Amino acid sequence: MAVATAAASSKAQPNAQKTYQVTRADLPLSCPMPQMMVWCSHPKVYLPIETTGKAKCPYCGADYELVN
């Protein structure tokens, strides 16, 4: 159990920020992102950011900006 707790604490808190900058390495973009804990967040949703460079999560309202 200690291993699971340690692994969970090393992940980022989901929905902690309202704006995130992401790179092409983060694509395909999902909210919450893979490095975030998912047990205390909303269902994973994939966000289309490639065309406009911006996306907004319909669940938590987080804004994502694609930077190079």
DSSP file (Angstrom, degrees, kcal/mol; ACC not computed):
  #  RESIDUE AA STRUCTURE BP1 BP2  ACC     N-H-->O    O-->H-N    N-H-->O    O-->H-N    TCO  KAPPA ALPHA  PHI   PSI    X-CA   Y-CA   Z-CA
    1    1 A M     >        0   0    0      0, 0.0     4,-2.1     0, 0.0     5,-0.2   0.000 360.0 360.0 360.0 -33.7    0.0    0.0    0.0
    2    2 A A  H  >  +     0   0    0      1,-0.2     4,-2.3     2,-0.2     5,-0.2   0.846 360.0  54.8 -63.7 -33.1    2.9    2.4    0.7
    3    3 A V  H  > S+     0   0    0      2,-0.2     4,-2.4     1,-0.2    -1,-0.2   0.923 108.0  48.2 -65.9 -44.0    4.0    2.0   -2.9
    4    4 A A  H  > S+     0   0    0      1,-0.2     4,-2.3     2,-0.2    -2,-0.2   0.900 112.3  49.3 -63.5 -40.7    0.6    3.0   -4.2
    5    5 A T  H  X S+     0   0    0     -4,-2.1     4,-2.1     2,-0.2    -1,-0.2   0.907 111.4  48.8 -65.4 -42.2    0.5    6.0   -1.9
    6    6 A A  H  X S+     0   0    0     -4,-2.3     4,-0.9     2,-0.2    -2,-0.2   0.905 111.8  49.4 -64.1 -41.5    4.0    7.1   -2.9
    7    7 A A  H  < S+     0   0    0     -4,-2.4     3,-0.5     1,-0.2     4,-0.4   0.906 111.4  49.1 -64.9 -41.2    3.1    6.8   -6.6
    8    8 A A  H >< S+     0   0    0     -4,-2.3     3,-1.1     1,-0.2    -1,-0.2   0.880 107.7  54.1 -66.4 -37.8   -0.1    8.8   -6.2
    9    9 A S  H 3< S+     0   0    0     -4,-2.1    -1,-0.2     1,-0.2    -2,-0.2   0.706 101.2  60.2 -72.3 -17.5    1.7   11.6   -4.3
   10   10 A S  T 3< S+     0   0    0     -4,-0.9    -1,-0.2    -3,-0.5     2,-0.2   0.595  91.5  86.1 -84.0 -10.3    4.2   12.0   -7.1
   11   11 A K  S <  S-     0   0    0     -3,-1.1    25,-0.2    -4,-0.4     2,-0.1  -0.561  87.9-102.4 -88.2 155.8    1.5   12.9   -9.6
   12   12 A A  B     -a   36   0A   0     23,-2.6    25,-2.4    -2,-0.2    -1,-0.1  -0.435  36.6-103.8 -76.4 149.4    0.1   16.4  -10.0
   13   13 A Q    >   -     0   0    0     23,-0.2     3,-0.9    -2,-0.1     4,-0.2  -0.594  40.9-124.9 -70.7 126.1   -3.2   17.4   -8.5
   14   14 A P  T 3  S+     0   0    0      0, 0.0    -1,-0.1     0, 0.0    24,-0.0  -0.386  87.1  12.7 -72.9 153.4   -5.8   17.6  -11.2
   15   15 A N  T 3  S+     0   0    0      1,-0.1    -2,-0.0    -2,-0.1    16,-0.0   0.733  85.6 128.3  57.7  25.8   -7.8   20.7  -11.8
   16   16 A A    <   +     0   0    0     -3,-0.9     2,-0.3     2,-0.0    -1,-0.1   0.745  68.5  39.8 -82.0 -24.6   -5.4   22.7   -9.6
   17   17 A Q        -     0   0    0     -4,-0.2     3,-0.1     1,-0.1    45,-0.0  -0.784  65.4-147.1-118.8 163.5   -4.9   25.4  -12.2
   18   18 A K  S    S+     0   0    0     -2,-0.3    45,-3.3     1,-0.2     2,-0.4   0.557  87.4  44.9-104.0 -13.1   -7.2   27.1  -14.6
   19   19 A T  E     -b   63   0B   0     43,-0.2     2,-0.4     2,-0.0    -1,-0.2  -0.997  63.4-179.2-134.9 132.0   -4.6   27.6  -17.4
   20   20 A Y  E     -b   64   0B   0     43,-2.7    45,-2.4    -2,-0.4     2,-0.5  -0.987  17.8-146.7-128.7 137.9   -2.1   25.0  -18.7
   21   21 A Q  E     -b   65   0B   0     -2,-0.4     2,-0.3    43,-0.2    45,-0.2  -0.913  25.7-177.6-101.2 130.3    0.5   25.4  -21.4
   22   22 A V  E     -b   66   0B   0     43,-2.9    45,-3.3    -2,-0.5     2,-0.2  -0.856  14.1-144.5-125.3 159.6    1.1   22.2  -23.3
   23   23 A T    >   -     0   0    0     -2,-0.3     3,-1.9    43,-0.2     4,-0.2  -0.660  38.3 -95.8-115.2 174.2    3.5   21.2  -26.1
   24   24 A R  G >  S+     0   0    0     43,-0.4     3,-1.3     1,-0.3    44,-0.1   0.765 121.6  67.9 -61.8 -24.0    3.1   18.9  -29.1
   25   25 A A  G 3  S+     0   0    0      1,-0.2    -1,-0.3     3,-0.0    -3,-0.0   0.733  94.2  58.7 -66.2 -21.0    4.7   16.2  -26.9
   26   26 A D  G <  S+     0   0    0     -3,-1.9    -1,-0.2     7,-0.0     4,-0.2   0.498  89.6 149.0 -85.6  -4.9    1.6   16.3  -24.8
   27   27 A L    <   +     0   0    0     -3,-1.3     2,-0.1    -4,-0.2     3,-0.0  -0.526  47.4  51.1 -80.6 146.5   -0.7   15.4  -27.7
   28   28 A P  S    S-     0   0    0      0, 0.0     2,-0.4     0, 0.0    -1,-0.0   0.507  94.6-143.8 -68.9 141.2   -3.2   13.9  -27.9
   29   29 A L        +     0   0    0     18,-0.5    18,-2.7    -2,-0.1     2,-0.3  -0.603  24.6 174.4 -83.4 130.3   -4.4   16.2  -25.2
   30   30 A S  E     -D   46   0C   0     -2,-0.4    16,-0.2    16,-0.3    14,-0.1  -0.955  29.1-110.3-130.5 154.3   -6.6   14.9  -22.5
   31   31 A C  E    S+D   45   0C   0     14,-2.5    14,-1.9    -2,-0.3     2,-0.2  -0.994 108.8  36.1-124.9 123.0   -8.0   16.4  -19.3
   32   32 A P  S    S-     0   0    0      0, 0.0    -1,-0.1     0, 0.0    13,-0.1   0.579 103.7-133.8 -69.0 155.2   -7.0   15.3  -16.8
   33   33 A M    >   -     0   0    0     -2,-0.2     3,-2.2     1,-0.1    -2,-0.1  -0.353  23.2-103.0 -76.4 160.2   -3.5   14.9  -18.3
   34   34 A P  T 3  S+     0   0    0      0, 0.0    -1,-0.1     0, 0.0     4,-0.1   0.777 119.7  57.6 -56.8 -30.3   -1.6   11.6  -17.8
   35   35 A Q  T 3  S+     0   0    0    -24,-0.1   -23,-2.6     2,-0.1     2,-0.3   0.415  94.5  87.4 -83.0   4.6    0.7   13.1  -15.1
   36   36 A M  B <  S-a   12   0A   0     -3,-2.2   -23,-0.2   -25,-0.2     2,-0.2  -0.755  88.2-105.7-102.5 149.8   -2.3   14.0  -13.0
   37   37 A M        -     0   0    0    -25,-2.4    -2,-0.1    -2,-0.3    -4,-0.1  -0.511  30.2-168.8 -66.3 138.1   -4.1   11.9  -10.4
   38   38 A V    >   +     0   0    0     -2,-0.2     3,-1.4     1,-0.1    -1,-0.1   0.586  67.3  82.5-107.2 -12.5   -7.4   10.7  -11.8
   39   39 A W  T 3  S+     0   0    0      1,-0.3    -1,-0.1     0, 0.0    -2,-0.0   0.763 101.1  37.2 -66.7 -23.3   -9.1    9.3   -8.8
   40   40 A C  T 3  S+     0   0    0      2,-0.1    -1,-0.3    -3,-0.0     2,-0.2   0.000 109.0  77.0-116.5  28.7  -10.3   12.7   -7.6
   41   41 A S  S <  S-     0   0    0     -3,-1.4     3,-0.1     1,-0.1    -3,-0.1  -0.610  84.3 -83.8-125.9-175.5  -11.1   14.3  -11.0
   42   42 A H        -     0   0    0     -2,-0.2    -1,-0.1     1,-0.2     3,-0.1  -0.330  64.7 -69.1 -82.0 171.2  -13.7   14.2  -13.7
   43   43 A P        -     0   0    0      0, 0.0    -1,-0.2     0, 0.0     2,-0.2  -0.288  62.9 -94.2 -59.9 148.4  -13.8   11.5  -16.4
   44   44 A K        -     0   0    0     -3,-0.1     2,-0.4   -14,-0.1   -11,-0.1  -0.435  46.6-176.1 -66.6 134.0  -11.0   11.8  -19.0
   45   45 A V  E     -D   31   0C   0    -14,-1.9   -14,-2.5    -2,-0.2     2,-0.4  -0.997  21.9-131.2-132.4 137.3  -11.9   13.8  -22.1
   46   46 A Y  E     -D   30   0C   0     -2,-0.4   -16,-0.3   -16,-0.2   -17,-0.0  -0.745  22.2-149.9 -90.5 135.8   -9.8   14.4  -25.1
   47   47 A L        -     0   0    0    -18,-2.7     2,-1.1    -2,-0.4   -18,-0.5  -0.904  11.2-133.4-112.7 128.1   -9.5   18.0  -26.3
   48   48 A P        +     0   0    0      0, 0.0     4,-0.2     0, 0.0     6,-0.2  -0.664  47.4 144.3 -79.9 101.7   -9.0   19.1  -29.9
   49   49 A I     >  +     0   0    0     -2,-1.1     4,-2.3     4,-0.1    17,-0.2   0.556  43.9  87.1-112.9 -13.8   -6.3   21.7  -29.6
   50   50 A E  T  4 S+     0   0    0      1,-0.2    -1,-0.1    -3,-0.2     5,-0.0   0.836  89.7  46.3 -62.1 -37.1   -4.3   21.1  -32.8
   51   51 A T  T  4 S+     0   0    0      1,-0.1    -1,-0.2     3,-0.1    -2,-0.1   0.943 128.2  18.1 -75.1 -49.4   -6.3   23.4  -35.1
   52   52 A T  T  4 S-     0   0    0      2,-0.3    -2,-0.2    -4,-0.2    -1,-0.1   0.662  93.3-124.6-100.1 -18.9   -6.7   26.5  -33.0
   53   53 A G  S  < S+     0   0    0     -4,-2.3    13,-2.9     1,-0.2     2,-0.3   0.481  84.1  81.0  85.3   1.9   -3.9   26.1  -30.4
   54   54 A K  E     +C   65   0B   0     11,-0.2     2,-0.3    -6,-0.2    -2,-0.3  -0.987  50.2 172.5-140.0 149.5   -6.4   26.5  -27.6
   55   55 A A  E     -C   64   0B   0      9,-2.0     9,-3.2    -2,-0.3     2,-0.4  -0.987  17.2-149.5-153.1 153.1   -8.9   24.2  -25.9
   56   56 A K  E     -C   63   0B   0     -2,-0.3     7,-0.2     7,-0.2     6,-0.1  -0.994  24.0-122.7-127.8 131.1  -11.2   24.4  -22.9
   57   57 A C     >  -     0   0    0      5,-2.6     4,-1.4    -2,-0.4   -10,-0.0  -0.565  13.1-149.7 -72.1 127.7  -12.2   21.4  -20.8
   58   58 A P  T  4 S+     0   0    0      0, 0.0    -1,-0.1     0, 0.0     0, 0.0   0.694  92.7  47.2 -72.2 -16.8  -16.0   21.0  -20.7
   59   59 A Y  T  4 S+     0   0    0    -16,-0.1    -2,-0.0     3,-0.1    -3,-0.0   0.941 129.6  11.9 -87.0 -55.9  -15.9   19.5  -17.3
   60   60 A C  T  4 S-     0   0    0      2,-0.1    -1,-0.0   -29,-0.0    -3,-0.0   0.553  92.3-123.1-105.4 -10.0  -13.6   21.7  -15.2
   61   61 A G     <  +     0   0    0     -4,-1.4     2,-0.1     1,-0.2   -43,-0.0   0.554  51.4 160.2  81.1   7.1  -13.2   24.7  -17.4
   62   62 A A        -     0   0    0     -6,-0.1    -5,-2.6     1,-0.1     2,-0.4  -0.398  33.6-137.1 -64.4 137.5   -9.4   24.5  -17.5
   63   63 A D  E     -bC  19  56B   0    -45,-3.3   -43,-2.7    -7,-0.2     2,-0.4  -0.816  16.0-161.5 -97.5 136.4   -7.9   26.4  -20.5
   64   64 A Y  E     -bC  20  55B   0     -9,-3.2    -9,-2.0    -2,-0.4     2,-0.4  -0.953   3.1-166.0-119.2 138.3   -5.1   24.8  -22.4
   65   65 A E  E     -bC  21  54B   0    -45,-2.4   -43,-2.9    -2,-0.4     2,-0.6  -0.990  17.1-135.8-126.5 128.0   -2.7   26.6  -24.7
   66   66 A L  E     -b   22   0B   0    -13,-2.9     2,-0.3    -2,-0.4   -43,-0.2  -0.730  28.2-179.4 -84.5 119.4   -0.5   24.9  -27.2
   67   67 A V              0   0    0    -45,-3.3   -43,-0.4    -2,-0.6   -14,-0.0  -0.872 360.0 360.0-117.6 152.9    3.1   26.3  -27.2
   68   68 A N              0   0    0     -2,-0.3   -45,-0.1   -45,-0.1    -1,-0.1   0.447 360.0 360.0 -97.8 360.0    6.0   25.3  -29.3
